[in-house]
Amino acid sequence: MKKSRLSLPHIITVLVVVLVTIIIIAAAFVFMSVYVNSMEQSAATSSEQTVVQVSNTVGNYIDDMKEIMTFIEESYKMEKNEREDTLETLTSVRSDLVAIYIYDEYGRLLDAYTGKYSLKENYMVNLSYVEAPAYEEDAIYISKPHVESMLVNEYPWVVSVLREIEGENGSKHRVVIDIRFSKISDYVDDVGIGQHGYCFITDKDGDIIYHPQQQLIYSGLKSEPTANVIGRADGSYQDGEVIYAVKTLDNYDWRVVGVSYINELVTAKEREVLGIVILILAVIFLVTLISSYIMSRIVSKPIQKLVYDMGEFEKNAADYSYSAVGGIAELQSLSQSFEHMVKRIQSLMNKVRQEEITLRKTELKALQAQINPHFLYNTLDSIGWLCEEERSADAVEMVNALARLFRISISRGHELITIEKELEHAASYLKIQQFRYKNQFTYEFQAQLECLEYYCNKITLQPIIENAIYHGLNRMVDEGRIVVRVYGDGQDVVFEVEDNGVGMTEEQCRGILNKEPGDTSGIGIKNVNDRIKIYFGESYGIQIQSEPDEGTRVIIRMPKLKDPAKEEKERSDGRKREEEPDRGHF
C-alpha cells in the first residue's frame, strides 16, 4: 500500500487555513459587494444633491428675474416719466441687468432702457427678441444664451427673459430683459463632482443651454451624449462607468444635468479599501497559519512518535521492542494497546512460522507423491508388456530409461533442477512410451540454448506428455506428433507441449485445471499446475489451448531462476510477508 505523504500537522494546518481563508474571502467578498454598492449609491446621491443645488441656485436666479418682470409690470401703473426714471434706475443699479426692451404685440421696439449703455441707432438683428409660438398669460419665456448686439461698443453674453404684460390703453406689450449669463455660467463652472465631473444645462429637447466646455463642443473636439437623459425623469442614472443626475427647474424647460465618473467616486476608494482588506486578510492568514501549525504540532507529536514506532515494528517485527508513549488520554490508551498487540503478534509470528514450514513441506511432498506413483504404474505396465512380447532388449532399454527417470526425479531431494535435466527426463519418458506404442508417434525438442541453464520444478513436462499420449494420440489412426519447446519471454521461461491429437473443448480444458481430489483423469496436469503456483505464485502456472480434431497446446510459464537456493529463500520470505497481517492498519 502506497504511503501517504500527508501528515497530521499538515492536514490540520491545511484544513484550518482553508476554512479560515474561505470564511474570510466570503466575508471580504460580501463586504466589498456591500461597500461598492453603497459607494455607488452614495456617489449617485452626491451627484444628485449637487445637481439639485445647482438647479435651485439657477431657479432662484430666474425667480429673481421674474420678480423684476413683476416690478416692471407694476411700473406701468405709474406716470410715464416716473416709470421711465424707475426703469433706467433699475438698469443702472442691477449690474446683472443689461437692458430692458419693450415691444408691441407685433415685435416692434417701443422703448429701451440700457442704463449706462447706449443703444445703437441702427442694428441689423435684434437678438434679444424672443420668438414664441403662442403666449400664455403670466408665462415667462427664456432664450438660449447669446451675445447682446444692440448696444454701442458692448457685447455682453446674456439670456433674454420675455413676458407679455398689459400696457397703456389696454394694449399688449412684450417685455424683454437681458440678464448677464456670466453669473449662472460662473456658478456652473465652479461646481465639480469628483475630479473631472461637471454640470451642464439643457432644454427639454436635449439642446445644450450651457456647458463648461462649450467651446470644445462647438469646435467638435468634444461631444456630450445628451440623448442619454432625454425623456428621463428627474433622478440619477448609471450608464457604464458614468453617473448622470438630472433635475428639471420648477416651472421652466431648463434641465440641469450632472456628470460624474464611477472610477473617480467609487473605484479609487474601492481600491483603497480593498488594499486595507487584503492587508487584514494577509495578517489573519499568517496568524492562522502559525497558530494552527503550533497547535497541530502539540497534538500530533505523540501520534508521529507512534507512527514512527509502527514503521519500525513493520521493518523488524520479530526483534522489535516497544515502549508506550505519553500524551493525551486517547493517545496513551492507543499506545498501550499497540504495545500489547506487538507482543501478541510476535508470539503468533513464531507459531505461524513453524506451522508454515511444516505445511509447505507437506504440500510439496503430497503433490510429488501423487505424481510419482501414477507415473511409475504406467511405466511398469509398459515394461511388463515388453516382457510378455519377449522383447528383452527393449525391456532392458526401458528399465535403463526408467532408472534415469528416477535418478533425475530424486535429484538428491531438490525440488528444482536445470531445464536441461528436465528435458532429459522428458526425453527418457518419451523413449519409454515409444516402445509401448510401437512408434505410433514421433517427438521433437526445440529449446533455446540460453534457457537450459535456468532451473524449473522437476517432473513438470512428464505429466503433460503423458496426458498428450493417453488422451490425445491414443485414439488416433494417423501418426501422432509431439513437439516440446522451451524459450525465454522477458523475465520468464515458457514451456510448450504441443500435439496433433483429437483435441478438447474449452470446457474440457477448464475442467482439467479444476479437478476435484477424487478425479483420476488429468490429475497429473493439475498437480503440476498446483506445484508451480505454490512455489512461484498465482501469476505462473499452466494454460491449455485446444481445438477438437486439431490438437492441444499446453503452455507452462515459470520465472527465470539461476540460483535456486537464494531465490527460494527470497520467495519464502515474500510469501510470509504476504500472509502476515497488514500492519499499516493497526
C-alpha positions in Angstrom: 0.0 0.0 0.0 1.4 3.4 -1.0 2.2 5.5 1.9 0.5 8.9 2.1 2.8 12.0 2.2 0.3 14.0 4.2 1.0 14.2 7.9 -1.4 15.2 10.7 0.1 18.7 11.2 -0.2 19.3 7.5 -3.8 18.2 7.4 -4.8 20.2 10.5 -2.9 23.3 9.3 -4.4 23.0 5.7 -7.9 22.4 7.0 -7.8 25.3 9.4 -6.2 27.7 7.0 -8.5 26.7 4.1 -11.6 27.0 6.3 -10.5 30.4 7.7 -9.5 31.5 4.2 -12.9 30.6 2.7 -14.7 32.4 5.5 -12.5 35.5 5.2 -12.7 35.6 1.5 -16.5 35.1 1.6 -16.8 37.8 4.3 -14.5 40.1 2.3 -16.5 39.5 -0.9 -19.7 40.3 0.8 -18.2 43.3 2.5 -16.7 44.6 -0.8 -20.0 44.0 -2.6 -22.0 45.9 0.0 -19.4 48.6 0.2 -19.2 49.0 -3.6 -22.9 49.1 -3.9 -23.1 51.6 -1.0 -20.4 53.7 -2.6 -22.2 53.7 -5.9 -25.4 54.7 -4.3 -23.6 57.4 -2.3 -21.9 58.7 -5.5 -25.3 58.8 -7.2 -26.9 60.6 -4.2 -24.0 63.0 -4.0 -24.3 63.8 -7.8 -28.0 64.2 -7.4 -27.6 66.5 -4.5 -25.1 68.6 -6.4 -27.4 68.9 -9.4 -30.4 69.8 -7.1 -28.2 72.5 -5.5 -27.3 73.9 -8.9 -30.9 73.8 -10.1 -32.0 75.6 -7.0 -29.5 78.3 -7.5 -30.3 78.8 -11.2 -34.0 78.6 -10.4 -33.7 81.2 -7.7 -31.8 83.5 -10.1 -34.6 83.1 -12.7 -37.2 83.7 -10.0 -35.4 86.9 -9.2 -35.8 87.9 -12.9 -39.5 87.0 -12.6 -39.7 89.5 -9.7 -38.1 92.1 -11.9 -40.7 91.4 -14.5 -43.4 91.8 -11.9 -41.8 95.1 -10.8 -41.8 96.3 -14.4 -45.5 95.4 -14.8 -46.3 97.3 -11.6 -44.4 100.4 -13.0 -47.0 100.7 -15.8 -49.3 102.0 -13.1 -47.1 105.0 -12.7 -46.8 108.0 -14.8 -44.8 107.6 -17.9 -41.9 109.9 -16.8 -41.8 108.3 -13.4 -41.9 104.8 -15.0 -39.0 105.7 -17.3 -36.9 107.0 -14.5 -37.7 103.9 -12.4 -36.6 101.5 -15.2 -33.5 103.5 -16.0 -32.5 103.5 -12.4 -33.2 99.7 -12.2 -30.9 99.0 -15.1 -28.2 101.2 -13.6 -28.4 99.7 -10.1 -28.6 96.0 -11.1 -25.2 95.0 -12.6 -26.6 91.8 -13.9 -29.4 93.6 -15.7 -28.0 94.7 -19.1 -31.1 96.2 -20.6 -34.9 96.3 -20.7 -36.8 96.3 -24.0 -40.5 97.0 -24.6 -42.1 95.6 -27.8 -45.6 95.8 -29.1 -47.5 92.7 -29.9 -46.1 92.8 -33.5 -42.5 92.8 -32.3 -41.7 96.5 -32.9 -39.4 98.1 -30.4 -41.2 100.7 -28.3 -38.8 101.6 -25.5 -35.3 100.6 -24.4 -33.7 101.1 -21.0 -30.0 100.4 -21.1 -28.7 102.2 -18.0 -25.1 103.2 -18.5 -25.0 101.7 -22.0 -26.1 103.4 -25.3 -28.4 101.8 -27.7 -27.3 101.6 -31.3 -29.3 103.7 -33.7 -29.0 101.1 -36.4 -28.7 97.3 -35.8 -29.1 94.5 -38.2 -30.6 91.8 -36.0 -32.5 92.1 -32.7 -31.1 89.0 -31.0 -32.8 89.9 -27.7 -36.3 89.4 -29.1 -37.7 86.0 -28.1 -39.9 84.4 -30.7 -42.6 82.3 -29.0 -45.2 80.3 -30.9 -48.0 81.4 -28.6 -48.0 83.4 -25.4 -49.8 82.3 -22.3 -50.9 84.6 -19.6 -48.3 85.2 -17.0 -45.9 82.8 -18.8 -42.2 83.5 -18.9 -40.0 82.5 -21.9 -36.3 82.2 -21.6 -33.9 82.3 -24.6 -30.7 80.5 -25.1 -27.5 82.4 -24.1 -26.4 84.8 -26.8 -24.3 87.9 -27.4 -26.2 91.3 -27.0 -25.7 93.2 -30.2 -27.9 96.3 -29.7 -25.5 98.3 -27.5 -22.7 100.6 -28.6 -19.3 99.0 -28.1 -20.7 96.5 -25.7 -21.3 92.8 -26.4 -22.2 91.2 -23.2 -23.2 87.5 -23.0 -26.9 87.4 -22.0 -30.0 85.4 -21.8 -33.3 87.1 -22.6 -36.4 86.7 -20.5 -39.7 87.5 -22.1 -43.1 88.1 -20.6 -46.3 89.7 -22.0 -48.0 92.3 -19.9 -50.8 94.8 -20.3 -49.6 98.2 -21.4 -51.2 101.5 -21.7 -54.7 101.8 -23.1 -55.2 98.0 -22.7 -52.6 97.2 -25.4 -50.3 94.2 -25.1 -46.6 94.8 -24.5 -43.9 92.3 -24.5 -41.2 93.0 -22.0 -37.7 91.5 -22.6 -34.9 91.8 -20.1 -31.4 90.9 -20.9 -29.6 89.3 -18.0 -25.9 88.6 -17.8 -25.4 84.9 -18.1 -22.0 85.0 -16.6 -23.4 84.7 -13.1 -25.0 81.4 -13.9 -22.1 80.2 -16.0 -19.5 81.1 -13.4 -21.5 79.2 -10.8 -21.9 76.2 -13.0 -18.2 76.3 -13.8 -17.3 76.2 -10.2 -19.4 73.2 -9.5 -17.4 69.9 -9.6 -18.4 66.3 -9.0 -15.2 64.5 -8.3 -12.0 65.4 -10.1 -13.4 65.5 -13.6 -17.2 65.6 -13.0 -19.2 68.6 -14.1 -22.7 70.1 -14.6 -24.4 71.5 -17.7 -27.8 72.9 -18.6 -30.1 71.7 -21.5 -33.6 72.4 -22.6 -36.3 69.7 -22.6 -35.3 68.7 -26.2 -31.7 68.0 -25.1 -30.2 71.1 -26.7 -27.3 72.4 -24.6 -28.1 75.8 -23.0 -24.7 76.0 -21.3 -21.8 73.7 -20.9 -18.5 74.3 -19.1 -16.7 73.0 -22.1 -19.0 74.7 -24.6 -16.2 76.0 -26.9 -14.8 72.4 -27.2 -18.2 71.1 -28.1 -18.9 73.9 -30.7 -15.4 73.2 -32.2 -16.1 69.5 -32.4 -13.3 68.5 -30.1 -15.8 67.1 -27.5 -19.2 65.6 -27.6 -21.9 65.4 -25.0 -24.4 62.5 -25.3 -27.4 64.4 -24.2 -29.6 61.6 -25.7 -28.9 59.6 -22.5 -31.0 62.0 -20.5 -33.8 63.0 -23.0 -37.1 61.8 -21.8 -35.8 60.5 -18.4 -37.4 61.6 -15.2 -35.5 63.5 -12.6 -33.1 61.4 -10.7 -29.8 59.6 -11.1 -28.9 57.0 -13.7 -25.8 54.9 -14.4 -24.6 54.3 -17.9 -21.5 52.1 -17.9 -18.9 54.0 -15.9 -20.8 57.3 -15.9 -23.4 58.5 -13.5 -26.0 61.1 -14.8 -28.0 63.1 -12.4 -30.9 65.1 -13.8 -33.1 67.9 -12.3 -35.7 70.0 -14.1 -36.1 73.6 -13.0 -39.5 74.2 -11.5 -41.9 75.9 -14.0 -39.2 76.1 -16.6 -37.9 74.0 -19.5 -34.3 74.0 -18.4 -32.8 70.9 -17.0 -29.6 70.7 -15.0 -27.5 67.6 -15.8 -24.6 66.4 -13.6 -21.9 64.1 -15.0 -19.7 62.1 -12.7 -17.4 59.1 -13.1 -17.5 55.9 -11.0 -13.8 55.3 -11.3 -13.2 58.7 -9.5 -16.0 58.5 -7.0 -16.0 54.7 -6.3 -13.1 52.9 -7.8 -10.4 54.9 -6.1 -12.0 54.4 -2.7 -12.7 50.8 -3.5 -9.1 50.2 -4.3 -8.1 51.9 -1.1 -10.5 49.8 1.0 -9.5 46.7 -1.0 -5.9 47.3 -0.1 -6.7 47.6 3.6 -8.9 44.4 3.4 -6.1 42.5 1.7 -3.6 43.6 4.3 -6.0 42.5 7.1 -6.6 39.2 5.3 -2.9 38.6 5.0 -2.3 39.3 8.7 -5.2 37.0 9.6 -4.0 34.3 7.2 -0.4 34.5 8.7 -1.6 34.4 12.3 -4.0 31.5 11.5 -1.2 29.6 9.7 1.3 29.9 12.6 -1.2 29.2 15.4 -2.8 26.2 13.6 0.7 24.8 12.9 1.8 25.2 16.5 -1.4 23.6 17.8 -1.2 20.7 15.3 2.4 20.1 16.3 1.5 19.9 20.0 -1.3 17.4 19.3 0.5 15.4 16.6 3.9 14.9 18.1 2.9 11.9 20.2 1.0 10.5 17.1 4.1 10.9 14.9 6.1 9.0 17.5 3.5 6.2 17.5 3.5 6.2 13.7 7.3 6.0 13.7 7.3 3.1 16.1 4.8 1.3 14.0 7.0 1.7 11.0 10.0 0.3 12.9 7.9 -2.6 14.0 6.9 -3.3 10.4 10.5 -3.3 9.3 11.6 -5.8 12.0 8.6 -7.2 13.8 10.4 -10.2 15.3 13.1 -8.4 17.2 11.3 -5.1 17.9 10.9 -3.8 21.4 8.3 -1.1 22.1 7.5 1.2 25.0 4.3 3.2 25.3 4.3 7.0 24.6 2.7 9.8 26.6 0.3 12.5 25.6 -3.4 12.9 25.9 -5.5 10.1 27.4 -6.7 8.8 24.0 -3.1 8.5 22.7 -1.9 6.8 25.8 -4.7 4.2 25.5 -3.9 3.7 21.8 -0.1 3.4 22.6 -0.7 0.8 25.3 -3.0 -1.2 23.0 -0.3 -1.2 20.4 2.3 -2.4 22.9 0.1 -5.4 23.8 -0.5 -6.0 20.1 3.2 -6.1 19.3 3.8 -8.7 21.9 0.8 -10.8 20.7 1.9 -10.6 17.0 5.4 -11.6 17.8 4.1 -14.6 19.6 1.8 -15.5 16.7 4.6 -14.9 14.1 6.8 -17.5 15.8 4.0 -20.0 15.8 2.9 -19.3 12.3 6.5 -19.5 11.0 6.9 -23.0 12.4 3.5 -24.1 11.1 4.2 -22.6 7.6 7.5 -24.5 7.3 5.8 -27.8 8.1 2.8 -27.0 5.8 4.9 -26.2 2.8 7.0 -29.3 3.1 3.8 -31.4 3.5 2.1 -29.8 0.4 5.1 -30.3 -1.9 5.7 -33.9 -0.7 2.0 -34.7 -1.1 1.9 -33.3 -4.7 5.1 -35.1 -5.5 3.7 -38.3 -4.1 0.7 -38.0 -6.3 2.8 -37.8 -9.4 5.4 -40.4 -8.8 3.1 -43.5 -8.2 0.9 -42.5 -11.2 4.0 -42.3 -13.4 5.6 -45.5 -12.0 2.4 -47.5 -12.5 2.2 -46.6 -16.3 5.9 -47.3 -16.8 6.0 -50.7 -15.1 2.9 -51.6 -17.1 4.8 -50.9 -20.3 7.8 -52.9 -19.2 5.5 -55.8 -18.4 4.0 -55.6 -21.8 7.5 -55.8 -23.4 8.4 -58.8 -21.3 5.3 -60.5 -22.4 6.3 -59.9 -26.0 9.8 -61.4 -25.2 11.4 -58.1 -26.2 14.1 -58.3 -23.5 16.5 -55.9 -25.2 13.7 -53.2 -25.4 12.7 -54.0 -21.8 16.3 -53.5 -20.7 16.5 -50.2 -22.5 13.2 -49.2 -20.9 14.5 -50.2 -17.5 17.6 -48.1 -18.1 15.4 -45.2 -19.2 13.3 -45.7 -16.1 16.4 -45.6 -13.9 17.4 -42.3 -15.5 13.9 -41.0 -14.8 14.1 -41.9 -11.1 17.6 -40.6 -10.7 16.5 -37.2 -12.1 13.2 -37.4 -10.2 15.0 -37.9 -6.9 17.7 -35.2 -7.6 19.1 -35.6 -4.1 15.9 -34.2 -2.6 16.0 -30.9 -4.6 12.7 -29.6 -5.9 14.4 -27.5 -8.6 16.6 -28.9 -11.4 18.0 -27.4 -14.5 15.9 -27.2 -17.6 18.5 -29.3 -19.3 17.9 -32.1 -16.8 14.1 -31.7 -17.1 14.3 -32.1 -20.9 16.5 -35.2 -20.4 13.8 -36.6 -18.1 11.1 -35.9 -20.7 13.1 -37.5 -23.4 13.6 -40.7 -21.4 9.9 -40.9 -20.8 9.1 -40.4 -24.5 11.5 -43.1 -25.4 9.8 -45.5 -23.0 6.4 -44.7 -24.4 7.6 -45.2 -28.0 8.3 -48.8 -27.1 4.9 -49.3 -25.7 3.0 -47.7 -28.6 5.3 -49.2 -31.3 6.4 -46.0 -32.7 2.9 -44.7 -33.4 4.1 -41.1 -32.7 7.2 -39.0 -33.2 8.5 -36.3 -30.9 10.8 -33.3 -31.3 12.6 -30.9 -28.8 13.1 -27.2 -29.7 14.9 -25.4 -26.9 16.9 -22.2 -26.8 20.4 -22.9 -25.5 20.4 -19.9 -23.2 17.4 -21.3 -21.3 19.0 -24.7 -20.5 20.9 -23.3 -17.5 17.8 -22.0 -15.8 16.0 -24.0 -13.1 12.5 -25.4 -13.0 10.3 -27.7 -10.9 11.3 -31.3 -11.6 8.8 -33.7 -13.3 7.0 -30.8 -14.9 6.9 -32.0 -18.6 6.3 -35.7 -18.0 2.7 -35.5 -16.8 1.9 -33.1 -19.7 3.4 -35.5 -22.2 1.7 -38.5 -20.6 -1.7 -36.8 -20.9 -1.0 -35.9 -24.5 -0.2 -39.6 -25.3 -3.1 -41.2 -23.4 -5.9 -38.7 -24.2 -4.7 -37.1 -27.4 -2.7 -39.6 -29.5 -4.0 -42.9 -28.3 -7.3 -42.7 -30.2 -5.7 -41.5 -33.5 -5.5 -43.5 -36.7 -2.8 -41.3 -38.2 0.7 -40.9 -36.8 0.9 -38.6 -33.8 3.4 -35.9 -33.2 4.6 -34.2 -30.0 6.7 -31.0 -30.0 8.3 -29.7 -26.8 9.5 -26.1 -27.0 11.4 -24.0 -24.5 12.1 -20.3 -24.9 12.5 -17.1 -23.0 9.8 -14.4 -22.7 11.1 -11.3 -20.8 11.8 -12.4 -17.2 10.0 -15.7 -17.7 10.7 -19.1 -19.3 7.9 -20.7 -21.3 7.5 -24.4 -21.9 5.1 -25.6 -24.7 4.0 -29.2 -25.2 2.0 -29.4 -28.5 0.4 -32.5 -30.0 -1.8 -33.1 -33.1 -4.2 -35.3 -31.3 -8.0 -35.3 -31.0 -8.1 -32.1 -29.1 -10.6 -30.8 -26.4 -13.3 -28.3 -26.0 -12.9 -25.2 -24.0 -15.0 -26.7 -21.1 -12.7 -29.7 -21.0 -9.6 -27.5 -20.9 -11.0 -25.7 -17.9 -12.1 -28.9 -16.2 -8.6 -30.4 -16.3 -7.2 -27.5 -14.2 -10.1 -27.7 -11.7 -10.1 -31.4 -11.0 -11.5 -32.5 -7.7 -9.3 -34.7 -5.4 -11.4 -37.8 -6.3 -11.0 -37.5 -10.1 -8.2 -39.5 -11.8 -8.3 -38.2 -15.4 -5.8 -35.4 -15.8 -4.7 -35.4 -12.2 -1.1 -35.1 -13.2 -1.6 -31.8 -15.1 -3.5 -30.3 -12.1 -0.7 -31.3 -9.7 2.0 -29.7 -11.9 -0.1 -26.5 -12.0 -0.6 -26.5 -8.2 3.1 -27.1 -7.6 4.1 -24.2 -9.8 1.6 -21.8 -8.2 2.6 -22.9 -4.7 6.2 -22.4 -5.5 6.2 -19.3 -7.6 2.9 -17.6 -7.1 -0.5 -17.2 -8.8 0.9 -15.4 -11.8 2.6 -18.6 -13.0 1.3 -22.0 -14.0 -0.3 -23.8 -16.9 -2.6 -22.6 -19.7 -4.3 -25.0 -22.1 -5.2 -24.2 -25.7 -7.1 -26.8 -27.7 -9.4 -27.3 -30.7 -11.3 -30.5 -31.3 -9.7 -32.7 -34.1 -6.8 -30.2 -34.4 -4.7 -30.8 -31.3 -3.7 -29.4 -28.0 -1.0 -27.0 -26.8 -0.1 -26.8 -23.1 1.8 -23.6 -22.1 3.8 -23.6 -18.9 5.2 -20.3 -17.5 7.9 -20.0 -14.8 10.3 -17.3 -13.8 14.0 -17.4 -14.9 16.0 -18.9 -12.0 19.8 -19.2 -11.8 20.4 -19.6 -8.1 17.5 -21.7 -6.7 18.7 -21.7 -3.1 18.9 -17.9 -2.9 15.7 -17.3 -4.8 13.8 -20.0 -3.0 14.7 -18.2 0.3 13.5 -14.8 -1.1 10.2 -16.3 -2.3 9.7 -18.0 1.1 10.2 -14.7 2.9 7.9 -12.9 0.4 5.2 -15.5 1.0 5.5 -14.9 4.7 5.1 -11.1 4.3 2.1 -11.6 2.1 0.3 -13.8 4.6 1.2 -11.7 7.6 -1.5 -9.1 8.6 -1.2 -5.6 7.1 0.5 -3.8 9.9 -0.4 -0.4 8.4 -4.0 -0.9 9.6 -3.1 -1.4 13.3 
